Amino acid sequence: MKKEWVVMPKVSDDVVRQLLLSRNVPEALHEAFLSPDWEKGTHSPWLFSDMPLAVDRVFAALEEGEKIVIHGDYDADGVCGSTLLFGALTDILGKLNSRADVDKIADNIEVFLPDREKDGYGVAMHTIERLAAEGVQLLITVDCGIANADQLDRAAELGIDVIVCDHHQLGERLPEAAMILHPLAPGEEYPNKTLCGTGVAFKLASALCDEARKRGLAMPVGYEKWWLDLVAIATVTDVMPLTGENRVLEHFGLTVLRKTRRPGLLAILLSAGVDLENVDTETIGFRIGPRLNAAGRLASASLAFATLAATDQATAQKAAAELEILNSERQNISTASYTQAAELIDVKASVLVAYHEDWLPGIVGLVAGRLVNDYGKPAFAFAKVGPEGAENYVGSGRSVAGLHLVEAMNSCGDIFIKKGGHPQACGLSLGSLENLELFRERVGSFANDFFGGVEPVQSLIIEAELPLEQASLALLTDLNRCAPFGEGNRAPVFAARKLPVVVAEIMGSSGAHLRLTVQGGDKQRKKLVGFGFGSWLPNLPAGTLVDVAYTLEVNEWNGRRELQCRIVDLKLSEKIDG
């Protein structure tokens, strides 16, 4: 899709100061931004209103040997948060077991991750009934639960106490008896309103560690920081803004991730061909996250949990190898499904809605995401699940240009079996094709009103006009002082204009990528790479003038370390000028 380039006004010759001011970081906070401080930049977990109740309830369950179930979600955030809490509870239980008056076993702590088709998103009523029948006394939800008031109230009726660790949009009402740890809960005073689900779980684990020390357990000060690798992964994969406390958590989380002792993470990085010391937010987004999510998309999220929770190398390598196979399968299936979606959609609609009865429910989010990327419009994709006569239509939505997906769904009336999510990404299920068509009509009407009948425009923020000859490793080193980059702290993009093409070549066996050689202002040839820009080749004969939006990165190959310019967007100069 075409993007509107928005060039930020120049306010400083100091590139770092330019970046900070263009991100509206006040000068008084520049040092805090560049040098995150744990003590100053994070908030006490005890600021959550229900934290004291939740901590006391967990300790009572551990000390009495009650059966505890951690109910996560099937995506990377839910899996990471479940892994984190499982580790925290088993570690604390181990400390309790070292005391002569307590003799309990960790078998009482279990993790349950729902199946997309059988259980759907969130906490299912049949899951509550089963857990009650199995004698579960404490249920802790991670990255789900806040929109499942009926289910969690039923849990209370059946004698199950519930702690909710969630961050999704609130449901029509809150669970009445649950202890709620949610940044957006009514009256909640916890300052950071953009924690991911794993971030909330981390806060519970941190408070539990704090309480353990107060109770005389041998829990070293700062022990909980070793779980920050999981927080770093979840914060990026759930596209949380890397500002404020999240930036501090991500900064220190990446430090822990680069030193991780988890056999499963080490195995994932090995299979992905990533050196531990080079792990960054891009590694998480494009290497770690897709592999963890592939389990819940095509098989069971329990495989991703087994990988992260593995305590020995052999188990970790076996599980990571299975994730690698699933991820490759996921890539092939999603590509084929997207090709079908591109033929099914009405490209003139304000919201793109695609459905195919043969699609897998775990792929529809990826299809919707690619539709947004290629067409620049909000998109939903649906798959059919269940036997004939009892089928449901499970969908996933992705937004662009400020359309709030939860509000969009709420505008459609009482046609849903389930719905929930974030302003930018959501999940939903419908009971019939008739309701799917109603949804298409009503969500389209909502979008028409929102956009005012004007085509949505996706903007590309350009930090500065930077001729290629001015790009250098030294400049990249300065830019990286502003890392980690991600949502809310975009990776800096620069523009160079009127570059004569010397030669354009295809990269990769599928021809999807582009290697572009241009002549810089210093008359020297410069090479750029464009992943996913292979289709541009016919438009780039030698001598064509192009405008390039690009980022800077390091390319390491055979021991050589050199600067690489990666294409973010391309435009033909003649068309811009003419």
ZIWOLIN-V264671 format. One record per run of one state. SS is the DSSP state (H for helix, E for strand, L for the rest). FROM is the first residue (numbers start at 1). TO is the last residue. If there is no record, write none. Layout:
# ZIWOLIN-V264671
ss={SS/SS}
from={FROM/FROM}
to={TO/TO}
This chain:
# ZIWOLIN-V264671
ss={L/E/L/H/L/H/L/H/L/H/L/H/L/E/L/H/L/H/E/L/H/L/E/L/H/L/E/L/E/L/H/L/H/L/H/L/H/L/H/L/H/L/H/L/H/L/E/L/H/L/E/L/E/L/H/L/E/L/E/L/H/L/E/L/E/L/H/L/H/L/E/L/E/L/E/L/E/L/E/L/H/L/E/L/E/H/L}
from={1/4/8/15/23/27/35/38/42/45/48/51/65/68/73/76/98/106/109/114/125/134/138/143/149/158/161/166/179/182/197/215/223/238/244/258/263/272/276/279/281/299/301/310/313/345/351/356/364/376/378/386/392/399/405/411/416/422/425/431/433/452/459/463/464/466/468/471/473/483/486/487/489/490/494/508/513/520/525/531/534/540/545/558/560/573/578}
to={3/7/14/22/26/34/37/41/44/47/50/64/67/72/75/97/105/108/113/124/133/137/142/148/157/160/165/178/181/196/214/222/237/243/257/262/271/275/278/280/298/300/309/312/344/350/355/363/375/377/385/391/398/404/410/415/421/424/430/432/451/458/462/463/465/467/470/472/482/485/486/488/489/493/507/512/519/524/530/533/539/544/557/559/572/577/578}
